[in-house]
């Protein structure tokens, strides 16, 4: 089961990443653009779950290139990857750390970084890997 420490390790292993905050929560940025953030549920989020089970444990958000990419990722049905009503028009998704496969998390973090890094930085990184 991945932890927030694992998320931090994955994020900071990527080039030009720094940690900051967004909406008072930890977040990781590449070139001033957030690509990963801790996303606790608000009271409104909890109400929207209604009778459905609320994902437990730590939750992080990951950015995608666009809504089409987000929808394709979620259509794969990978355990631990999901979205909520509040993010319906946001190009990103949420990850339930206590459920997601660690290898899938690593791939998703890298993809989120690539979605927000400049083309030059992204190409440079891919050429090295």
C-alpha positions, 0 to 999 in steps of 0.5 A: 500500500503506497503512502504519502511518503511514497507519493512525495518520493515519486514526485520529487524524483522527477526533474524541476519539482518543488513542494508547495501548497494548494488550498492549504494542502501539500502539492507538487509543482513542475515549472509552477504548475501543480501536477499532484496534490493531497485532496481530502474530502470537504463536507460537501464532498462527503454529502455528495457521496450520499449512501455510497461508500466514501474512499478511505485513507489518504487521497491524492489528485493527479493532473491529466492533459485534458478531460479525454485523457482523464476519461480514458484512464478512468474507463480502464477501471483501475482499482483506486483511481476515481473522480468525484462530482466536484472534479467533473470538469477538471482534467485530473482524477483522484487516487486512493492510496490504500487501494492503488497498485504501487506500480500504477501509482508510479506511472500515473505520477509520471504521466501527471508530471508530463502533462504539466511539464513544458514540452522541452523538459518533458522531451529531455526527461523522456530522452534520458529514460 
